[in-house]
């Protein structure tokens, strides 16, 4: 019997008609490939890494059907990150003839069920209850988004204790990397030539592959800059522009100022996002938008702004309780325009019609960013695109440009002199990102500054690792050029259209008198967004090159720097932009080469 035939044998007649969430009538190539590998090897533990929206649920439930049909296992336990996802798993399983109890808490399970759906937190509270169940009957344990088992030591230990006796364990994740070095239960780690242990997946299907297969949507990132002004605890007023090189603290404070709903940045970005959603809905009438907020107060304020902008009420999801789950379900089935959710509720939001997002949180871990963007990439028909609005913050633009990079969970991170791991974010930040309740943490009361004012400027579009666009004011024709990109396009058409829009913007800019230019009129690729640390490195590199040229030419340092400024233009090195510093580095290299 072939894999497909065997797995389909156990499926209910409703299976082929299942479309919205979790299952499909026919396996995709990667799902079939993963099934074939599993059936050939028959492993006790299997880790499948597949990008959000690729169909991990379909693969897992097809495999569960096969194992039940062949009497390899007698029951199934699904462990999910949130209450909402637990219920979605039970609904998806029911449609393929597997009945899971999402309300199970203790005692014998009713004979009508094939198993249970629980949360990691639930396992953490009563690990022995679940251990007794898997010891009594042969069990398949499906660990959805298994990186959550490493969120806290107690959760990891509870999963080990509860599911160590299981007959089979299937681990699923779309984001296998974590910001700490806690080992994830039931994940194999292999030591590389560098002596560092990394997670070893049994089957991997990354975003790049899924995009090439048309399984997920391509993502267009629209980045907004602007001037920010805030007051520190010491009473000092500071002004800065998003995207300019700043210290880490200053970036954080400028970012929070941008997200303050009382300023002008958020209303302008929400208005732009709604215009983009309106364009997408011309081709996809039920397309929806999601704003991911940092806290309850901001979420309520954003929902109020959306009401003022659109005239329609936004669905507000503040916590991971039963009411929130129902609101997500109602939104999913409606054609309402906007939902506002807080923090990790985003991972429990599987609403395939979501096509436009606003990243309105200061969480800057690659794990959270990938999970957040994953809410928008689930493809329903060929040619759909996703649009995500971002503040111009170096970390976020880096993550956006690395969407197709596949990462493994690294256990060993040796600290070398002067070397930093860009993904080694603080555990405290990950704890914040992974909160399942949306309690009032009092975080806003402890901020080291007071946001005073902000404005927004369209900065650039990031797509497929490239950057497009010149800066433009909100509401301008130049901004509308990018917001008005059709909602249904093939990936190569998106690229071509962005190139044409940028060329048109540049041509229009050249016709205007120079005195009318109140924004930096350079295309995005000539305006690299760099961190304060990268800028320091460029200055250091320039000084090293000038020092070497001093010995070669016999001229003093000051003379060489003056010649570089005269030749290349721009202010002194301490005030020069990254582009200006790179230009001077290239020029002094050219001079040094000529003298050889």
C-alpha positions in Angstrom: 0.0 0.0 0.0 1.4 3.4 -0.9 1.8 6.1 1.7 -1.0 8.2 0.3 -3.4 5.3 0.0 -2.5 4.1 3.5 -2.9 7.5 5.1 -6.1 8.2 3.2 -7.7 4.9 4.2 -8.3 6.2 7.7 -9.6 9.7 6.7 -13.2 10.7 6.9 -15.2 11.5 3.8 -15.1 15.2 4.8 -11.3 15.2 4.3 -11.1 16.3 0.7 -13.4 19.2 1.4 -11.3 20.6 4.3 -9.8 23.9 3.1 -9.6 26.7 5.7 -7.1 25.4 8.3 -4.8 22.5 8.9 -5.6 19.9 6.3 -6.0 19.4 2.6 -7.3 16.6 0.3 -4.0 15.9 -1.4 -0.5 15.9 0.1 2.0 18.5 -1.1 5.3 17.2 -2.3 7.2 18.0 0.9 4.5 16.4 3.0 4.6 13.3 0.8 8.4 13.3 1.0 8.4 13.6 4.8 5.8 10.8 5.0 7.9 8.5 2.8 11.0 9.1 4.9 9.1 8.5 8.1 7.6 5.2 6.9 10.9 4.0 5.5 12.8 4.7 8.7 10.1 4.2 11.4 11.9 6.3 14.0 10.7 6.8 17.5 11.5 10.5 17.3 11.0 12.7 14.2 11.6 16.4 13.9 9.9 18.1 10.9 10.9 21.8 10.4 8.5 23.5 7.9 8.0 27.2 7.4 4.7 28.7 8.8 1.9 28.2 6.4 3.5 25.1 4.7 1.0 22.6 6.1 2.6 21.0 9.2 -0.8 20.1 10.6 -1.8 18.2 7.4 1.4 16.2 7.5 1.1 15.4 11.2 -2.6 14.3 11.0 -1.9 12.2 7.9 0.9 10.5 9.7 -1.2 10.0 12.8 -3.9 8.4 10.6 -1.3 6.0 9.1 0.0 5.0 12.6 -3.4 4.5 14.0 -4.6 2.5 10.9 -1.5 0.2 11.1 -1.9 -0.2 14.9 1.6 1.2 15.5 -0.2 3.4 18.1 -3.5 3.3 19.9 -4.0 6.9 20.8 -2.7 10.4 20.1 -1.7 13.3 22.3 -1.2 16.8 20.7 0.7 19.4 22.7 0.2 23.0 21.5 1.5 26.4 22.7 -1.9 28.0 23.3 -5.5 27.2 24.3 -6.7 28.5 20.9 -4.3 26.3 18.9 -5.2 23.3 21.1 -8.8 23.8 20.0 -7.8 24.3 16.4 -5.9 21.0 16.4 -9.0 19.2 17.8 -11.2 20.7 15.0 -8.7 19.8 12.3 -8.3 16.3 13.6 -12.0 15.8 13.7 -12.2 16.5 10.0 -9.9 13.6 9.3 -11.7 11.2 11.6 -9.4 11.6 14.6 -11.4 12.7 17.7 -9.3 14.6 20.3 -10.6 16.0 23.5 -9.4 19.6 23.9 -11.0 20.0 27.3 -9.3 17.0 28.9 -8.1 17.7 32.5 -7.9 14.4 34.4 -9.2 10.9 34.8 -10.2 8.2 32.1 -10.8 9.5 28.6 -14.2 8.8 27.0 -14.1 5.8 24.6 -15.3 8.0 21.7 -12.0 9.9 21.6 -8.7 8.8 20.0 -6.7 11.1 22.3 -6.3 14.6 23.8 -5.1 18.0 22.8 -3.3 19.9 25.7 -1.0 22.9 26.1 2.6 22.9 27.2 1.5 24.8 30.3 -1.0 22.1 31.1 1.7 19.4 30.8 3.9 21.5 33.1 1.2 21.5 35.8 0.5 17.7 35.7 3.3 15.8 33.9 2.6 12.5 35.8 -1.1 12.5 34.6 0.1 12.4 31.0 2.9 9.9 31.7 0.4 7.5 33.1 -1.7 7.8 29.9 1.2 7.1 27.6 2.3 4.2 29.7 -1.1 2.6 29.6 -1.5 2.6 25.8 0.8 3.0 22.8 0.8 6.7 22.1 1.9 9.1 19.4 2.8 12.5 20.9 2.7 15.4 18.5 4.6 18.4 19.9 3.5 21.4 18.0 6.0 24.3 17.8 8.3 22.3 20.1 10.6 25.2 20.7 8.1 26.1 23.4 9.2 23.1 25.4 12.4 25.0 26.0 10.7 28.2 27.1 11.3 27.4 30.8 13.2 24.7 32.5 10.0 23.4 34.2 8.2 23.0 30.8 11.1 21.1 29.3 11.5 18.8 32.3 7.7 18.2 32.4 7.7 17.2 28.7 10.6 14.8 29.3 8.8 13.3 32.3 5.4 13.0 30.7 6.4 11.7 27.2 9.6 9.7 27.7 7.6 6.4 27.6 5.7 7.4 24.4 5.8 4.9 21.5 6.3 7.6 18.9 7.0 11.3 19.1 6.6 13.8 16.3 8.1 17.2 16.9 7.0 20.1 14.6 8.3 23.6 14.3 8.5 26.5 11.8 11.2 28.3 13.9 13.7 25.8 15.2 16.1 28.4 16.7 15.8 29.8 20.2 17.7 32.7 21.8 19.0 30.6 24.7 20.9 27.4 24.9 18.3 25.3 26.8 18.1 21.9 25.0 14.7 21.1 23.5 13.3 17.7 24.6 13.3 14.9 22.0 15.4 16.9 19.6 18.7 15.4 18.4 21.8 17.5 18.4 24.8 16.9 16.2 28.3 18.3 16.8 29.8 20.1 13.9 33.5 20.4 12.9 33.6 23.6 15.0 32.6 21.6 18.1 29.2 23.3 18.3 26.1 21.2 18.7 23.2 22.1 16.5 19.7 20.7 16.2 19.3 18.0 13.5 16.0 18.0 11.7 14.7 14.7 10.0 13.0 16.7 7.4 13.3 20.5 6.5 11.1 22.6 4.3 12.2 26.2 4.5 10.5 29.4 3.4 12.6 29.7 0.3 11.6 26.2 -0.9 7.9 26.9 0.0 8.0 30.2 -1.9 9.5 28.5 -5.0 6.7 25.9 -4.8 4.0 28.5 -4.5 3.0 27.0 -1.1 3.4 30.3 0.8 3.0 34.0 -0.1 5.9 36.2 -0.9 6.1 39.0 1.7 6.5 42.7 0.9 7.9 44.7 3.8 7.0 48.4 3.9 9.3 50.3 6.3 8.5 53.7 7.8 11.0 56.2 9.3 10.3 59.6 10.9 11.4 62.1 13.5 11.0 61.1 17.1 11.3 63.3 20.2 11.2 62.0 23.8 12.2 63.1 27.3 14.5 61.0 29.5 14.1 60.4 33.2 16.8 63.0 33.7 14.6 65.6 32.0 16.7 65.8 28.8 14.8 66.1 25.5 16.2 64.0 22.7 15.3 64.0 19.1 16.3 61.4 16.5 15.2 59.9 13.2 14.3 56.2 12.9 16.9 54.5 10.8 19.8 56.8 11.8 22.7 55.1 13.6 22.1 55.3 17.3 23.1 53.5 20.5 21.0 50.4 21.4 19.2 52.4 24.1 18.4 55.3 21.8 17.1 52.9 19.1 14.8 51.3 21.8 13.5 54.7 22.9 13.0 56.1 19.4 11.2 52.8 18.5 8.9 53.1 21.5 8.2 56.7 20.7 7.1 55.7 17.2 4.7 53.1 18.6 3.1 55.6 21.1 -0.5 55.9 19.8 -0.6 59.6 20.9 2.0 60.6 18.3 1.5 60.9 14.5 3.6 57.8 13.5 1.1 55.1 14.4 -2.0 56.9 12.9 -0.1 57.5 9.6 1.2 53.9 9.4 -2.2 52.4 10.3 -3.8 54.7 7.6 -1.2 53.5 5.0 -1.8 49.8 6.1 -5.5 50.3 5.6 -5.0 51.7 2.2 -2.8 48.8 1.3 -5.5 46.4 2.7 -8.1 48.2 0.5 -5.9 47.6 -2.6 -5.4 43.9 -1.7 -9.2 43.4 -1.1 -9.9 44.4 -4.8 -8.4 41.0 -5.7 -9.0 39.2 -2.4 -12.3 40.5 -1.1 -12.1 38.8 2.4 -8.4 39.8 3.0 -7.9 40.9 6.6 -5.3 42.9 8.6 -3.6 42.2 11.9 -1.8 44.7 14.2 0.6 43.0 16.7 0.8 45.2 19.8 3.1 45.1 22.8 0.5 45.6 25.6 -3.2 45.9 26.4 -3.3 49.7 26.6 -1.6 50.1 23.2 -3.8 47.5 21.6 -7.0 49.3 22.8 -5.6 52.6 21.5 -4.7 51.1 18.1 -8.2 49.6 17.9 -9.6 53.1 18.6 -7.4 54.6 15.9 -8.5 52.0 13.4 -12.2 52.8 14.2 -11.4 56.5 13.5 -9.6 55.8 10.3 -11.9 53.2 8.8 -15.2 53.8 10.5 -15.3 50.1 11.3 -14.7 48.4 14.6 -11.5 46.3 14.9 -11.6 42.8 16.6 -9.6 43.2 19.9 -7.8 40.1 21.2 -6.2 40.9 24.6 -5.6 37.5 26.2 -5.4 33.8 25.6 -8.7 33.0 27.2 -11.9 31.3 25.9 -13.4 34.6 24.9 -10.3 35.6 22.9 -10.4 32.2 21.1 -14.0 32.8 20.1 -13.2 36.3 18.8 -10.4 34.9 16.7 -12.7 32.2 15.3 -15.4 34.8 14.5 -12.9 37.1 12.8 -11.6 34.2 10.8 -15.1 33.4 9.4 -16.0 37.0 8.8 -14.8 39.5 6.2 -14.0 42.2 8.7 -11.0 44.3 8.0 -8.9 44.5 11.1 -7.9 42.6 14.2 -5.5 43.8 17.0 -3.7 41.2 19.1 -1.2 41.3 21.9 2.3 39.7 21.9 2.3 35.9 21.5 -1.4 35.7 20.7 0.0 36.2 17.2 1.3 32.6 17.2 -2.2 31.3 18.0 -3.8 33.3 15.2 -4.1 31.0 12.2 -6.4 33.0 10.0 -5.5 32.3 6.3 -7.2 35.4 5.1 -4.7 37.7 6.9 -2.8 39.5 4.2 -1.6 42.8 5.8 0.2 43.2 9.1 1.5 46.0 11.2 4.5 45.1 13.5 3.7 47.4 16.4 5.7 45.8 19.1 9.3 46.4 20.4 10.1 42.7 20.6 13.3 42.2 18.5 14.1 38.5 18.7 14.3 36.6 15.3 12.1 33.9 16.8 9.2 36.2 17.5 9.6 38.1 14.2 9.5 34.8 12.2 6.4 33.7 14.1 4.7 37.1 13.6 5.4 37.2 9.9 4.2 33.6 9.7 0.7 34.8 10.4 0.5 36.3 6.9 2.2 33.8 4.6 -0.4 31.0 4.4 -1.3 30.8 0.8 -4.9 30.0 -0.4 -4.5 30.8 -4.2 -1.8 31.4 -6.6 -0.5 35.0 -6.8 -1.4 36.2 -3.3 1.1 38.4 -1.6 1.5 39.4 2.1 2.4 43.0 3.2 3.9 43.8 6.6 4.5 47.3 7.8 7.6 47.9 10.0 9.4 50.8 11.7 12.9 51.4 10.2 14.9 49.6 12.9 18.2 47.9 11.9 17.3 44.5 13.6 13.9 44.3 11.9 15.2 45.2 8.5 17.9 42.5 8.9 15.3 39.9 9.8 13.1 41.0 6.9 16.1 40.6 4.5 16.9 37.1 5.9 13.4 35.6 5.5 14.8 32.7 3.5 17.6 31.9 5.9 17.2 28.5 7.6 18.6 28.3 11.1 19.2 25.5 13.6 18.9 25.6 17.3 22.5 26.0 18.6 23.3 24.5 22.0 26.9 25.7 22.4 27.7 29.4 22.0 31.4 29.9 22.9 32.1 33.5 23.9 35.0 34.8 21.9 36.8 38.1 22.4 34.8 40.9 20.7 32.4 38.5 19.0 28.6 38.8 19.5 25.9 36.4 18.4 23.2 38.5 16.7 20.6 36.0 17.8 21.6 35.8 21.4 18.9 38.0 22.7 18.2 38.2 26.5 16.2 35.5 28.1 14.1 38.2 29.7 13.0 39.4 26.3 12.1 35.9 25.1 10.0 35.4 28.3 8.1 38.6 27.5 7.6 37.4 23.9 6.3 34.1 25.0 3.8 35.2 27.6 0.5 33.4 27.1 -1.5 35.7 29.3 -1.8 39.3 28.6 -1.4 40.6 32.1 -0.6 44.2 32.8 3.1 44.0 33.6 3.5 47.6 34.6 6.2 47.8 32.0 5.0 51.1 30.6 5.3 52.8 34.0 9.0 52.0 34.2 10.0 53.3 30.8 13.2 55.5 31.1 11.6 58.2 28.9 8.4 60.0 28.0 7.3 60.0 24.3 6.7 63.6 23.2 6.0 63.6 19.5 6.6 61.6 16.3 5.9 61.8 12.6 6.1 59.2 9.9 7.9 59.0 6.5 7.6 56.2 4.0 11.2 54.9 3.9 11.6 51.8 1.7 10.1 48.5 0.5 12.0 45.2 1.2 11.3 42.3 -1.0 13.3 39.1 -1.7 16.4 40.4 -0.1 16.4 43.7 -2.1 15.4 47.2 -1.2 13.4 49.7 -3.3 12.0 53.2 -3.0 12.8 56.8 -2.1 11.4 58.5 1.0 7.9 59.9 0.7 5.4 61.8 2.9 2.3 59.9 4.1 -0.6 60.5 1.7 1.7 61.4 -1.2 1.5 60.0 -4.7 4.9 58.5 -4.2 3.8 56.5 -1.2 0.6 55.5 -3.0 2.7 54.1 -5.8 3.9 51.3 -3.4 0.7 50.9 -1.4 -1.2 50.4 -4.7 0.7 47.3 -5.8 -1.9 44.8 -6.9 -2.8 42.1 -4.4 -2.5 39.2 -6.9 0.9 39.0 -8.5 3.5 36.3 -9.3 6.8 36.8 -7.3 8.8 37.9 -10.4 6.0 40.4 -11.3 6.3 41.9 -7.8 10.1 42.4 -8.3 9.6 44.0 -11.8 6.8 46.3 -10.5 8.9 47.5 -7.6 11.8 48.3 -9.9 9.4 50.2 -12.2 7.9 52.2 -9.3 11.4 53.1 -8.1 12.5 54.2 -11.5 9.4 56.4 -11.9 10.0 57.9 -8.4 13.7 58.8 -9.3 12.6 60.3 -12.6 10.0 62.4 -10.9 12.5 63.5 -8.3 15.0 64.7 -10.9 12.4 67.1 -12.5 11.7 68.9 -9.2 13.8 71.9 -8.2 16.5 71.0 -5.5 15.0 73.5 -3.1 11.7 71.6 -3.0 13.4 68.4 -1.7 12.7 68.2 2.0 13.5 64.4 2.2 16.6 62.5 1.4 16.1 61.8 -2.3 18.2 58.6 -2.8 17.0 55.1 -3.6 16.9 52.7 -0.7 20.0 50.7 -1.8 22.0 53.9 -1.4 20.6 54.6 2.1 21.7 51.5 4.0 20.2 51.3 7.5 23.1 50.4 9.9 23.4 50.1 13.6 25.5 52.3 15.9 28.0 49.4 16.2 28.3 49.0 12.5 29.0 52.7 12.1 31.7 52.5 14.7 33.3 49.6 12.8 33.2 51.7 9.5 34.9 54.6 11.2 37.5 52.2 12.7 38.1 50.7 9.3 38.5 54.1 7.7 41.0 55.2 10.3 43.0 52.0 9.8 43.1 52.6 6.1 44.1 56.2 6.5 46.8 55.1 9.0 48.2 52.7 6.4 48.1 55.4 3.7 50.0 57.8 6.1 53.0 55.4 6.0 52.7 55.0 2.2 52.3 58.6 1.3 54.1 60.4 4.1 51.1 62.8 4.5 49.7 63.6 8.0 46.3 62.0 9.0 44.5 65.3 9.0 45.6 66.1 5.5 44.3 62.8 4.1 41.0 63.1 5.9 40.6 66.7 4.5 41.4 65.4 0.9 38.9 62.6 1.3 36.2 65.1 2.4 37.0 67.4 -0.5 37.0 64.5 -3.0 34.0 62.6 -1.7 32.0 65.4 0.0 30.2 65.2 3.3 30.9 66.2 6.9 33.8 65.1 9.2 34.1 61.3 9.8 32.4 61.6 13.2 29.2 62.9 11.5 29.4 61.0 8.2 26.8 58.4 7.2 27.6 54.8 6.5 27.5 55.4 2.8 29.9 58.3 3.0 32.3 56.3 5.2 32.2 53.4 2.7 32.9 55.9 -0.2 35.9 57.3 1.6 37.2 53.8 2.4 37.0 52.9 -1.3 38.7 56.1 -2.3 41.7 55.7 0.0 42.0 52.1 -1.2 42.1 53.4 -4.7 44.8 56.0 -3.8 46.9 53.3 -2.1 46.6 51.0 -5.1 47.8 53.7 -7.5 51.0 54.3 -5.4 52.1 50.7 -5.5 
